[in-house]
Amino acid sequence: MVLFYLIGNSTKWRLVLQIAIVLVFIVNGIVKTQDNLPGEGDIYSTFKVDLNRDGKSEKIVVKVYGVDKENYSWYGQLLVFDSSGKTLWAGPKNSNALEPMVFGSWDYGYSLPEIVGDVDGDGSVEIIATSPVSDVRFTPFTFLRWNGKKFSVVYKVATLVETPAASGRYPWGNKEGYIGRWISEFKSLNKDGTCLVSITEFTSNSACKQGEAIVSGNSKGFHIVKWVKKLK
């Protein structure tokens, strides 16, 4: 572990220090991806879920293409297969990282599905995925929904920032910045439809806290059911 020491109590310098620490974590994550660069045609992510409520699980995968070893980057196509292995739907395959259904990892960030399932209780299957971000700010997500034939975009890029403050509610929105409390990662989806998430808080005095909580979702966003690890 690298320890940082700062002499004095300048808010400006403490803020710079905190941002530098977070950037170190981001860089470390990118380096880890580079060390494990997938190959062309590899299946990077796999999820099994009953999309059509017929008692049979479909398979949702991210298939790797466009691997660039020199720049340590790759793209991923979203594919859906039925229980017999037949392709039900194929997402776009291009080199536009801003396309909400194109996944992958690049030098400025990554975009990958985090959870797949009915996360808002509407009976449909959704995908929550990260969106590329190259700086320190509220975590952006892409939100997709299966309409019976294909995945469609509900939110191309949206954040989940606690609003009002200290309410335990995280509505879908487009807030920008880094001062506040927000959902920074969807770690898993539980059988009852709740999610285990990471919560990050960054305050004006440059204090950064992280915790984990169980949240329940609806059409407007998420709210905390209980804390698993308090912010610290």
Helices and strands as residue ranges (DSSP letters): H 11-35, E 43-49, E 58-68, E 73-81, E 87-90, E 102-106, E 109-111, E 113-117, E 126-130, E 141-146, E 151-160, E 169-173, E 180-189, E 195-202, E 208-217, E 221-229
